Amino acid sequence: MKDLQIMRAFHITGPKQGAVVELPNPVPAAGEVLISVERVGICGTDVEFFNGDMAYLHSGHAKYPMQIGHEWCGTVVEVGTGVAKSWLGKRVTGDTMLGCQKCDRCTTGYQYLCEDRHEIGIRNGYAGALAELLVVPEFALHQIPDHMDATLGALIEPGGNALRSVQSAQLKAGERLLIFGPGTIGLLCALFAVEAGYEVHLAGRAGRSLDYAREFATHNKIAGVWALNEIPHLPFHGVIDATFATEIPARALELLEPGRRVVYIGISGEPSTIDTRTLVLKDITAVGILSASPGLAGTIEKYGAGSVNPSEIVAAVIGLDDVADALAGVRPSGASAGPKIHIDPR
């Protein structure tokens, strides 16, 4: 019989090593809530932690063992002192970025850039959602509609990044957007861009991801999906780089119309370079996107209204016991062709 005071969680214990562990149930402190986790998504950052490549491991902002998981949804089951009891029973997701709430950045709307921030499942040892229970501060909570299923709930965090990226391109309806990278973020960007009325093109390296993007495009009103050597000579009014490739930032500048905006959300493993002469002579604005934080509310609104529905990109839902294989790149049995794997910790 399961001990009700013990929860199961997945921990990365070292490069390419992970295990399911049993831990005492966390207890919410003042200002915090306890979440019964319903669904968690795996993202590229989680894979980097598993492989040992993530920059925070080298900067000292993260260390093993660690409990990952920052794309999640669940239900509030307990509240700490000072938290409104009306949260009990509410279905929620949460901001990954947990600023100190006291510094100038936090008090002027940039708490997600706080120098002393924690990041759920990522930075400064804050436990992530790959567990049956998760503690988060009340200020990070976002309520989600009761009719929204767990698949969409756990796609809010990556959706927030994608929505910010599309909005940062500052296009008008009918203008043309090129998105490099047909992975989760690129596909989400495409959906938000189509919903905004843009002509959307996706580009990436030939392979499984690009093949899936072509299938995805046929029923999502995406104008074109191209291998990198096939991109047509068209005026692109905005470009989003959602890749890890070192050469794409410079190519994005080359293909972008003068006077427009390039948005960088992908982070390459090695330093990437751009020629600032191109930036200046074409009068281009370059924008970097770090966090979903300012895009979470808008994503919940669009998912809730049904104007954007990315559920099909989730290929499979697995349990905690299969997380290590998924992080190592093993496709779950019966998985569809989509890029995203979800976990139900229960």
N, C-alpha and C positions, 0 to 999 in steps of 0.2 A: 504494500500500500504506500502511495506517495506521501512523503512528509510535506504537509501544507506550508511549512515554514522554510522550505528549501526550493529554490528554482534552478532550472537548467539554463545554461548560457553557452555560447560558443566563444572561445578565446583563441587568438593567434598567439602562439607561444614562442615562435621564432620564424626565420625565413622559411617559407613553404612548410610550416608546421602549424597544426591547429587541432583543437580537441574540444569536445563538449565537457563542461565541468558543472558541478553542483555547488551552489553558493547560498548563503542565507538570504532570505528575501530582503531587498533594500527597503529602507524606511524613509519616507519623505520628511525632511527637516522643515523649519519655518519657511514659508514662501514657496514650497515645492509640492508637487503632486506625484502620485504613483500611478503608472500606466500599466494596464494589462495589454501587452503587445499583440496585435492582431496580424500584422504583415510587415515585412522588411524587404527592401530591395538591396541587391548587390550592385555596386558601381565600380568604375575604374579606379577610384581612390582606394577602395577596399582591396582590390586585386594588387595594387602597388604595395600596400601594407603587407599582404600575404607574401609577395615576392621579395620583400625587403628593399624595394626601390624608392618608397615614398620619402620625399625630402624631409619631412618632419622627423623621421627616424634618425637622420643625420644631423639635424639642427638641434636635437634635444627636446623638441616639442612633443615627441611621442616615443614610447619604448615598450618593449615586450615584457610580460604578456599584456595583451590589450583586447578589449571587447569592442568590436567594430559595430557599425550599423547606424546610419544617419538618415536613411530614407524609410520612414515608418508611419504607421497609424495604429491607433489602439483606443482603449476606453479608460477613463479616469476611475480608479477604484478606491483611492484614498487620498486625502488632502492633509497637508501639514498645517501648522499653526499660522493663522493670518490669511489663509486661502479660502475664498468663498466656497461654501459647501455646494453651491449650485453647479460646480464643476463635476460633482459625482455623477457617474453614469454617462457623461458626455463623451462622444466620439471625437477624437482630436488627432492632429499631427502637431509638429513643433519645429521651431527654428533650430537649425543646427548650431548657429553662432550664439554664444552666451557671453555677452560683454559684461564688464564689471558693474555697469549701470551708474557709475559715478564720474567717470572721466569726461573730458570735453567731447570726445567722439560719441560716447554713449548718450550724452544729454542733448546732442544736436542732430540725432537721427542716423548716426553711423555706428551704432553699437556692434554691428557685424564686422567692423574693422578695428575694434578695441584691441590695443596692444596686449592687454592681459586676458584676452578672451579664452574661454574653453570652447571646444567644438565637440559636440556629441559624437562619440565613437571615433574621434580623430585626434584631437589636440589636448595636451596637458592632462591626459589620463582620465578624461570624462567618459564613463562607461556608456557604450552604445546600445542599440536596440536589439542586437542579436541575443535575446534572452526572453524569458517569459514575462519579466517585469522590468520597468525602466522608470527612473526618477528624473524629472525635469522641473525647472523653475516655472512658476505660473506665468511669468512674463513671456515665455517662449511659446505658449500654447496658441494654437489656432483651431477653433471648432470646425468640424466638417459636417455636412448634412447627413442625416440618418439614412437617406436613400443612396448615398455614395458608397459603393462597394469597396472592399479592402484593396483590390487591385488599384483602383484610382487613388485611394487614400495614400498608398505607398509610392505613388508616382507624383505626388504634389511637390516634393522637394526638388527632384530633377526638373519638373515642370516649371518651377519658379526660376531656375537658372535659364531655361530656354525662353520663357516669356520675357525676362529682363533683356536677354540677348536680342530678341526680335524687336522689342520696343526701342532698344538703344540704336538700332539701325536707322530709325526715324524716317521710314518710307511713307509714301502715300499709296492709297489703293490703286492697283494697276501697275505699280512699279515692280521692277525685277530684282529678286534677291537670290544670290548664290550662297549655298551653305556647303562648306567643306566638312566632310565627315558624316557618313550614314549610320553612325551608332545611335545610342539612346538619345543623347542631347540633340544631335543633328535632326533626327526624326521628329522629336518634340518641337524643335524650332520650326520645322516644316509645317507641322499642324497649326501652330499658332500663327504662322505667317499666312497660310492659306485662309485661316479664319479672318485675318485682317484684310484680305482682299489682294494680296500680293501675288505676282507670278513667281513661283518657287522652283528653283533648280537645286539638285543635290549632286555633289561630286565626291568621289573617293577612289581608293585603290580597288582594282578588280579582285573579286573574291566573294565569300559568303555574304558579308555585310552589304555589298553593293547589289548582289543578286536579290537579297531580301528587300532592299530599298526599291528596286524596280517593281517588285510585286506590290509593295506597300503603295507606291505611287499610282498604280492603276486605279485604285478606288479612293484615293485621298486628294485628287485634283492637283497633283504635283506635275508641273509642266515638263520636267525633264530630269533624268538621272544619268550621270555621265562618269565614265572612267576619267582619270586625271588628264589623259592625253586626248580626250574627246570633247572637252568643254567647248561649246560653240562660241564663235566671235560675236557676242551680243553685248550691248551696253548693260552692265550690272550696276544698279543704283544703290545696292548695299551688298556687303559680303560678311558672312559669319564664318570664323575658323573654329570648328569644334573638333579638331584633330589633336594628336600628339606629335605630329610631324614637324621637324625643324624647318623644312623648306616651304611650308604652306603660308606662314605669315607674310613672307616677301611676295609670294605669288598672289596672295589676296590683294595686296596693294597694286600690283600690276594690272589686275583684271577689273578693279573698281573704277567707276566713272569719277572724274575730277570733282572735287567739292563735296564728296559724299563721305560716308562713315563705314569704317571696317570695325568689326566687333570680334575680339579675341576672348574665347572662353576655354579653349583647349590649352593644355600646358604640356610642352614637350619635355621629354626626359633630359635632353641636353639643351644648352642655350641656343635659341633661334635668333637670327639676325634679320633686320630690315635695313634698307637703305633710306635714311632719313631725307635724302635728296628727293626721293620719290614722294615721300610724305609731304614735303614742303612744296615742291613744284606742282603737285596735283592738288594742293590745298585740301588734303585728306585729314579727317579726324579719326584717330584710333581710340577705341574704347576697350577697357579690360573689365571682365565680369568675374568676380570672385565668389559671390554668394547668392543664394536664392532668396535671401531674407526679404528684400523689398518686393519680390514677385510672388510670395506665397498667397497673399489674400486674393490677388487677381487670378491666380491659377485655380484656387478653390472655387471662385465665382464661375469661371469658364467651365471647369469640369462639372460643377453642380448644375449649371444650366444646360449641359449637354452640347455646347457649341464646339468643344474640343474633347475628344475621347480617344486617348492613346492606349486603351486596354490591350489591343492586339499585339503590342510590342512585347508583352510579357509571355515568355516562351514556356515557363513551367513554374510550379510552386512546389518547393521541397521543404523538408524538415531540417532541424539543426544538425542531425547526424550526417547529412549530405553536404554541408556547407564547405568543408575542406576540399572535396572533389570539385565543387562548383568554382571555388576560388582558383583552383589549379587548372581550370579550363575544360573540365569534363562536362559534356552536355548531358543533362538528366535524361533518363530513358523516357521516350514519348514526348520530348520537348518539341514545340513548334519552331519555326524558323526565326522568331523574334530575338532581339539582342538582350532582353532583360530577364534575369532570374529573380524570383521572389522566394522568401522564406516565411513559413508559418511556424513560429517558435513553439506553438502549443502541441 
